[in-house]
Amino acid sequence: MGQKKIKLEIWRVYLALAVILLLNTSLFAETYLCTRVVDGDTIVVKEVGKVRLIGVDTPETKHPRKPVEYFGKEAESFHQENGRRQES
């Protein structure tokens, strides 16, 4: 009876590890290349196109009908610098 409980516990551990491995999102993660920073909250991603970053609101720098807003260039520069850090 004692060995059956041990075997059952071992199988439970194996099952738990299998579930953890299957649910690990890093196994399914994909990497994409940012080809261009449009402004502080918009990038162009290879094979995807233009991407607006959710939750990021920066001053406009490339709007066709609006002037460059205060701190817009700084936000764009910050975004470009962070992108370079991710590549290395």
N, C-alpha and C positions, 0 to 999 in steps of 0.2 A: 504494500500500500504506500509506503514511503517513497519508493522509486517512481511510482506512477505520478505522485504529486510533483516530484522534482522534474520529471519529463514534461509534465504539463506546464510548469513554470518556465522551463527552458523554451518551449514552443511559444508561450506568451511573449517572452522577451524577443524571440526571433520575429514574431508577428509585429510587435511594436516597432522594432528596428526597420522592418520592411515598409511599414506605413510611413514612418518618418522619412525614409529615403524616397519613397514615391511622391510624397507631398512636398518635398524640398523644391522650391521654385528655382533655385539656382541650376538645377539639372536641365530646366527648360528655358533658361534665359538666352536671349539672343543679343548680339552686339551689332550696333549700327554706327555708321560713320557720319558725323556732322561735317558737311562739306562747306558750310558758310554760316556765319552769324549775320542775320539781317539787322536786328537791333537787340535791345536788352531782353525782349520776351519772345522773339521769333528766331528760329534756326531753320536751315535747310538740311535735311537728312537724306543721304544717298539711298536710292531705291524707294523712298517714302515721299519726299517732297517737303513742302513748307510745313513746319510744326510750330504751333503757338503753345507756349508753356503755361499750363494751368496754374493759377495761383500766383503768377508773376506779373506784376503790373509796373512797367517802367515808362519813363517819359518817351514820347515819340521822337524818332530821329529820321525816319524814312517815309513819313506820311506824305502823300502827293499834294494835299491841300493845307497842311499845317506846318508851321515853322518848327525848327528843332526846339524842343522844350528844355527847360532848365535841367541840368544834370543828365540829359539824355546821352551825351557822348561818354560820360563817366560810366553810366550803366552798361552801355555797349562794350566799352573797354573791359569792364569787370567780367562780363559774360565771356568775352573772347579769351581772357586770361585763364578763367576757370576751365574753359574747354581745352586749352593747351595743357593744363595740369593733368587732366584726365587721360591724355594720350600717352604721357611718359610713364 
